[in-house]
Amino acid sequence: MAQQLTIKQIAEMAGVSTGTVDRILHNRGKVSPEAMAAVQEVLSTQSYKYNLHTSAVAFKKTGKSLKLIITIPSSDKGEYWDLIRKGIDRGLNEYGDFDIDTQYRFFDQFNSLSCRSVFEKIAKEDCSAVIIGTTYAEETASLCASLSARGIPYIFVDGTVSGTKPVASFKADQLACGRLMARLIDGFTPQGKELALLLPRRAGTQISNNSAIRMASFKSYFKEKGKQRIVREAQFSTASADETHSEVRAFLKRNPEVGGIAVVISNGYLIADAMDAAGISGVIVGGFDITDGNARCLRKGTLDFLINQHPQQQGFSAVECMLHYLLYRKPDSSLQEDLPIGIVFPENLDFWQEY
């Protein structure tokens, strides 16, 4: 466990004055490179944990304020991105003793053109930092290049994008998520039955960053294991329940041998509801995350399992880490980037919801 040293103890161990330590910890005033190195050495070897609440008091005395832009997909209540937002808002409330001007910039998660338009505007804004939902890789990389050129730090939630340098990223390992989905669907679906990979239809030229990784990892699992499973792929509409139901029924009618369905994003309940309305049973359905709709279907038995990526924790950790970085100009190494992956069944749903 991290030791909470006093400023006096740090000063004694580093061989500097308490005033020097105070200036380093609160990022104010000038100190010599030698003093900085000595204090940083103590903080590193003693696993010192900064107290953000205490630091906020010192920060307020400077008369400065922070402008934090958060750009994530818009979402209905209880959906995946709403859970990430709840985690972000919880972090902002927890550290409300900072003077933070928080501004959300939402985009349509099913439309890469919407994402591009929002990101292009953010690239021109003045701010202290940005928290980014990495739904579309190309648009994210472009925004990050603009932010880096202007010296503006950024943190990712829900993924990573190659060629970028975020302060940190808070996510589940998407390669592991795809393989885990494949292992579970393979294990629960009788041999000889076909499998299906379903994802929502999107406008623009791209599928989401995470969907692409999960799908590739899902398929590679069977190749690596030498399993001869037929995997069907299809997209479905999220425009309306009637449209979703119609497309799911048509897909299963065309592919009557499908015995297991993996829904690669967090709206598996749409597939479960469509099958339930059509009276289709005996097909294993797995999805991602404990959204309100997914929890409802898991309890009802129309969804068989969920893979949980801890969206609320992603959002909370992103705020906490960014505030730490803005104060001390280095990441908090005690915060992990890959969150644990949970497997949720009806029997342990209550535990995961409380957790």
VMD Tcl script that draws the C-alpha trace (Angstrom):
set ca {
  {0.00 0.00 0.00}
  {1.30 3.47 -0.86}
  {2.85 5.35 2.08}
  {1.49 8.83 2.72}
  {4.67 10.68 3.68}
  {4.61 14.18 5.09}
  {6.36 17.04 3.32}
  {8.82 17.21 6.21}
  {9.69 13.52 5.85}
  {10.20 13.89 2.10}
  {12.44 16.91 2.65}
  {14.59 15.05 5.19}
  {14.98 12.03 2.94}
  {15.83 14.17 -0.10}
  {18.12 16.55 1.77}
  {16.20 19.67 0.73}
  {13.97 22.20 2.44}
  {10.26 21.72 3.06}
  {9.62 24.77 0.87}
  {11.38 23.07 -2.04}
  {9.26 19.94 -1.61}
  {6.09 22.03 -1.45}
  {6.98 23.82 -4.71}
  {7.65 20.50 -6.47}
  {4.52 18.77 -5.19}
  {2.27 21.67 -6.12}
  {4.03 22.56 -9.37}
  {4.72 26.18 -8.44}
  {7.91 28.20 -8.37}
  {11.36 27.22 -9.62}
  {13.66 24.60 -8.14}
  {17.06 23.35 -9.20}
  {17.33 20.20 -11.35}
  {19.32 18.58 -8.53}
  {16.58 19.24 -5.96}
  {13.90 18.06 -8.38}
  {15.80 14.81 -9.02}
  {16.34 14.21 -5.29}
  {12.67 14.67 -4.42}
  {11.47 12.60 -7.37}
  {13.80 9.80 -6.27}
  {12.23 9.79 -2.81}
  {8.72 9.82 -4.24}
  {9.57 6.95 -6.57}
  {11.31 4.69 -4.05}
  {8.72 5.32 -1.33}
  {5.75 4.80 -3.67}
  {4.39 8.15 -2.57}
  {0.68 8.67 -3.27}
  {-0.28 12.26 -4.02}
  {-3.34 13.53 -2.18}
  {-5.44 15.24 -4.82}
  {-7.83 16.78 -2.32}
  {-4.97 18.40 -0.41}
  {-3.43 19.53 -3.69}
  {-6.70 21.14 -4.74}
  {-6.45 23.61 -1.88}
  {-3.01 24.71 -3.04}
  {-4.19 24.82 -6.64}
  {-7.09 27.12 -5.80}
  {-4.73 29.57 -4.14}
  {-3.04 30.10 -7.51}
  {-6.31 31.50 -8.90}
  {-6.11 29.13 -11.86}
  {-8.91 27.01 -13.30}
  {-9.02 23.96 -15.54}
  {-11.04 23.48 -18.71}
  {-11.67 19.81 -19.36}
  {-13.31 18.67 -22.60}
  {-14.88 15.20 -22.61}
  {-15.80 13.78 -25.98}
  {-17.68 10.49 -25.99}
  {-20.68 9.07 -27.86}
  {-24.14 10.26 -26.88}
  {-26.15 7.57 -25.15}
  {-29.55 6.80 -23.70}
  {-29.81 6.31 -19.95}
  {-28.47 2.97 -18.79}
  {-26.51 2.29 -21.98}
  {-22.75 1.68 -22.11}
  {-21.59 5.24 -22.74}
  {-24.02 6.55 -20.15}
  {-22.24 4.28 -17.63}
  {-18.88 5.74 -18.64}
  {-20.34 9.22 -18.22}
  {-21.61 8.29 -14.76}
  {-18.07 7.28 -13.83}
  {-16.70 10.56 -15.20}
  {-19.33 12.58 -13.33}
  {-18.58 10.64 -10.15}
  {-14.91 11.54 -10.54}
  {-15.74 15.20 -11.10}
  {-17.97 15.18 -8.03}
  {-15.32 13.39 -5.95}
  {-12.75 16.03 -6.86}
  {-15.19 18.93 -6.86}
  {-12.76 20.94 -4.75}
  {-10.91 21.73 -8.00}
  {-12.11 24.62 -10.13}
  {-12.96 22.68 -13.31}
  {-14.92 23.94 -16.30}
  {-16.19 20.64 -17.71}
  {-17.65 20.58 -21.21}
  {-19.03 17.50 -22.96}
  {-18.81 17.15 -26.74}
  {-20.99 14.23 -27.84}
  {-20.96 12.40 -31.17}
  {-23.03 9.60 -32.74}
  {-21.34 6.28 -32.05}
  {-22.92 4.78 -35.16}
  {-21.66 7.49 -37.52}
  {-17.94 8.12 -38.10}
  {-18.80 11.36 -39.94}
  {-20.44 12.72 -36.79}
  {-17.32 11.82 -34.83}
  {-15.09 13.54 -37.38}
  {-17.14 16.74 -37.29}
  {-17.03 16.95 -33.48}
  {-13.32 16.11 -33.27}
  {-12.41 18.73 -35.88}
  {-14.07 21.41 -33.74}
  {-12.33 20.22 -30.56}
  {-8.97 20.37 -32.35}
  {-9.38 24.17 -32.54}
  {-10.56 24.75 -28.96}
  {-8.46 26.02 -26.07}
  {-8.52 23.70 -23.07}
  {-6.38 22.16 -20.34}
  {-6.99 18.54 -21.30}
  {-9.30 16.18 -23.21}
  {-10.82 12.80 -22.32}
  {-11.58 10.88 -25.52}
  {-13.81 7.92 -26.31}
  {-11.83 6.06 -28.97}
  {-14.75 4.75 -31.00}
  {-13.21 5.59 -34.39}
  {-9.46 5.10 -34.81}
  {-8.79 7.44 -37.75}
  {-10.70 10.35 -36.26}
  {-9.10 9.80 -32.86}
  {-5.58 9.72 -34.33}
  {-6.22 12.96 -36.19}
  {-7.54 14.73 -33.08}
  {-4.60 13.49 -31.00}
  {-2.09 14.80 -33.53}
  {-3.67 18.26 -33.25}
  {-3.71 18.14 -29.45}
  {-0.10 16.96 -29.25}
  {1.02 19.76 -31.57}
  {-0.55 22.25 -29.15}
  {0.79 20.55 -26.01}
  {-2.66 19.54 -24.73}
  {-2.70 16.23 -22.81}
  {-5.39 13.62 -23.43}
  {-6.59 10.38 -21.90}
  {-8.49 7.54 -23.57}
  {-11.48 5.59 -22.32}
  {-12.70 2.38 -23.95}
  {-9.63 1.72 -26.09}
  {-6.30 2.69 -27.55}
  {-5.20 3.91 -30.96}
  {-1.78 3.18 -32.45}
  {0.51 6.10 -33.14}
  {-0.90 8.22 -30.29}
  {0.59 9.13 -26.92}
  {-2.16 9.51 -24.32}
  {-1.31 10.24 -20.71}
  {-3.13 6.98 -19.98}
  {-5.91 4.79 -21.34}
  {-8.55 3.00 -19.32}
  {-10.12 0.03 -21.03}
  {-10.51 -3.71 -21.14}
  {-8.08 -5.71 -23.26}
  {-10.06 -6.00 -26.50}
  {-8.03 -8.91 -27.87}
  {-8.77 -10.80 -24.66}
  {-12.45 -9.80 -24.87}
  {-12.75 -11.23 -28.37}
  {-11.04 -14.49 -27.44}
  {-13.07 -14.83 -24.26}
  {-16.30 -14.34 -26.19}
  {-15.22 -17.01 -28.66}
  {-14.29 -19.46 -25.89}
  {-17.61 -18.99 -24.09}
  {-19.79 -19.20 -27.20}
  {-17.86 -22.25 -28.38}
  {-18.24 -23.95 -25.02}
  {-21.96 -23.29 -24.62}
  {-23.04 -23.97 -28.21}
  {-23.40 -27.63 -29.22}
  {-20.78 -28.89 -31.66}
  {-22.16 -29.08 -35.17}
  {-24.12 -25.87 -34.75}
  {-23.03 -22.69 -36.50}
  {-22.03 -19.48 -34.76}
  {-22.82 -15.88 -35.60}
  {-21.05 -12.56 -35.08}
  {-23.53 -9.67 -35.04}
  {-22.76 -5.96 -34.90}
  {-24.80 -2.81 -35.48}
  {-24.85 -1.12 -38.85}
  {-22.98 2.20 -38.92}
  {-22.97 5.20 -41.22}
  {-19.66 6.28 -42.70}
  {-16.76 4.12 -43.83}
  {-15.69 2.40 -40.62}
  {-16.84 0.00 -37.96}
  {-15.81 0.93 -34.45}
  {-12.27 0.42 -33.26}
  {-13.21 -2.11 -30.58}
  {-15.65 -4.04 -32.77}
  {-12.93 -4.59 -35.36}
  {-10.47 -5.86 -32.75}
  {-13.00 -8.15 -31.07}
  {-14.18 -9.66 -34.35}
  {-10.65 -10.39 -35.53}
  {-9.71 -11.88 -32.16}
  {-12.91 -13.94 -32.07}
  {-12.18 -15.52 -35.45}
  {-8.49 -16.07 -34.75}
  {-9.39 -18.11 -31.66}
  {-10.92 -20.86 -33.78}
  {-8.01 -20.87 -36.23}
  {-5.45 -21.15 -33.43}
  {-7.41 -23.95 -31.73}
  {-7.97 -25.78 -35.02}
  {-11.73 -25.77 -34.48}
  {-13.90 -26.18 -37.56}
  {-16.70 -23.84 -36.63}
  {-18.74 -22.02 -39.26}
  {-19.06 -18.36 -38.22}
  {-21.70 -16.23 -39.95}
  {-21.38 -12.44 -39.88}
  {-24.20 -9.94 -40.15}
  {-25.15 -6.38 -39.25}
  {-28.40 -5.17 -37.76}
  {-30.16 -1.85 -37.52}
  {-30.46 0.10 -34.28}
  {-32.87 2.62 -35.79}
  {-35.97 1.02 -34.26}
  {-37.02 -2.13 -32.44}
  {-39.26 -3.16 -35.34}
  {-36.39 -2.90 -37.80}
  {-34.05 -4.81 -35.52}
  {-36.61 -7.55 -34.97}
  {-37.28 -7.90 -38.68}
  {-33.59 -8.19 -39.57}
  {-32.79 -10.66 -36.79}
  {-35.71 -12.91 -37.76}
  {-34.65 -12.79 -41.40}
  {-31.05 -13.63 -40.51}
  {-32.01 -16.66 -38.43}
  {-34.44 -17.84 -41.10}
  {-31.59 -17.74 -43.65}
  {-29.26 -19.48 -41.21}
  {-31.31 -22.06 -39.29}
  {-28.20 -23.93 -38.10}
  {-26.96 -21.00 -35.99}
  {-26.86 -22.13 -32.37}
  {-24.77 -19.38 -30.79}
  {-24.69 -15.61 -31.30}
  {-21.97 -13.21 -30.16}
  {-23.05 -9.57 -30.14}
  {-19.81 -7.61 -30.31}
  {-20.98 -4.40 -28.61}
  {-23.14 -3.59 -25.59}
  {-26.63 -3.80 -27.11}
  {-27.07 -7.57 -27.04}
  {-30.49 -7.01 -25.51}
  {-31.73 -5.85 -28.92}
  {-30.99 -9.31 -30.34}
  {-32.38 -11.06 -27.26}
  {-35.62 -9.06 -27.42}
  {-36.00 -9.73 -31.15}
  {-35.63 -13.49 -30.64}
  {-37.96 -13.46 -27.64}
  {-40.64 -11.57 -29.58}
  {-40.39 -14.10 -32.41}
  {-40.56 -17.08 -30.04}
  {-37.07 -18.23 -31.00}
  {-35.34 -20.22 -28.25}
  {-32.47 -22.66 -27.90}
  {-29.86 -20.22 -29.26}
  {-27.04 -19.11 -26.96}
  {-26.58 -15.32 -26.92}
  {-23.61 -13.51 -25.37}
  {-22.96 -9.79 -25.17}
  {-20.95 -7.07 -23.48}
  {-21.50 -5.02 -20.33}
  {-24.18 -4.66 -17.68}
  {-26.37 -2.08 -19.34}
  {-29.97 -1.78 -18.16}
  {-31.26 -3.68 -21.20}
  {-28.64 -6.42 -20.92}
  {-29.27 -6.89 -17.21}
  {-32.99 -7.19 -17.85}
  {-32.49 -9.87 -20.50}
  {-29.91 -11.75 -18.42}
  {-32.40 -11.99 -15.55}
  {-35.12 -13.09 -17.97}
  {-32.91 -15.75 -19.51}
  {-32.95 -14.40 -23.06}
  {-29.27 -13.45 -22.73}
  {-26.95 -16.18 -21.47}
  {-23.87 -14.24 -20.34}
  {-22.12 -10.87 -20.48}
  {-18.49 -9.77 -20.57}
  {-18.11 -6.76 -18.30}
  {-15.55 -4.01 -19.07}
  {-16.19 -1.83 -15.99}
  {-17.32 1.30 -17.88}
  {-17.99 3.34 -14.74}
  {-14.50 2.63 -13.40}
  {-13.01 3.62 -16.75}
  {-14.64 7.03 -16.53}
  {-13.76 7.63 -12.88}
  {-10.11 6.61 -13.35}
  {-9.74 8.85 -16.39}
  {-10.77 11.94 -14.37}
  {-8.58 11.02 -11.40}
  {-5.54 10.33 -13.57}
  {-5.95 13.50 -15.64}
  {-6.19 15.73 -12.58}
  {-3.06 14.09 -11.21}
  {-1.24 14.73 -14.48}
  {-2.35 18.35 -14.74}
  {-1.02 19.01 -11.24}
  {2.23 17.04 -11.37}
  {2.87 16.59 -15.10}
  {3.39 12.89 -14.86}
  {0.98 9.95 -14.87}
  {0.01 8.26 -11.65}
  {1.70 4.89 -12.11}
  {-0.51 3.28 -9.46}
  {-3.54 3.53 -11.75}
  {-3.87 0.56 -14.05}
  {-4.68 0.89 -17.73}
  {-6.26 -2.53 -18.39}
  {-9.22 -3.12 -16.13}
  {-10.14 -6.68 -15.14}
  {-12.65 -8.45 -17.35}
  {-15.71 -9.90 -15.62}
  {-17.88 -12.80 -16.79}
  {-21.47 -12.21 -15.72}
  {-24.22 -14.81 -15.45}
  {-27.67 -14.50 -13.87}
  {-26.26 -16.07 -10.70}
  {-23.64 -13.35 -10.11}
  {-25.37 -10.37 -11.74}
  {-26.30 -8.81 -8.39}
  {-22.68 -9.01 -7.24}
  {-21.34 -7.31 -10.37}
  {-23.99 -4.59 -10.26}
  {-23.07 -3.79 -6.66}
  {-19.36 -3.99 -7.45}
}
mol new
graphics top color blue
foreach p $ca { graphics top sphere $p radius 0.5 }
foreach p [lrange $ca 0 end-1] q [lrange $ca 1 end] { graphics top cylinder $p $q radius 0.2 }
display resetview
